[in-house]
Amino acid sequence: NVGMIEEITMATWVADNRLTQIHLEGRWPPQNNQKGSVEMAHRTWYWKQLVKETADKELRQVEVEVRLEENAPQAITMVSTYIAKPARNP
């Protein structure tokens, strides 16, 4: 089970890194259904992001799923965050 815990940890880092990148891009709303891959720990990790509307029009939920195989039916992990609409400058 140590291997599984290691996979979940690495996949979570990949998702967290992608969410941080989204925050830094500062786009509103974040681009939906974006996909990509990244190398970490001598493996290729595949991520997919999904942007969802919330009850608050000023907020979007962003989910990032991570897999070791691009078309695997089950994600290793899914991490989400909320992105606030940037305030307007007067």
Secondary structure, DSSP 8 states (H G I E B T S, - for coil): -HHHHHHHHHHHHHHHHHHHHHHHH--SS--TT-EEEEEETTEEEEEEEEEEE-SSTTEEEEEEEEESSTT-SS-SEEEEEEEE------
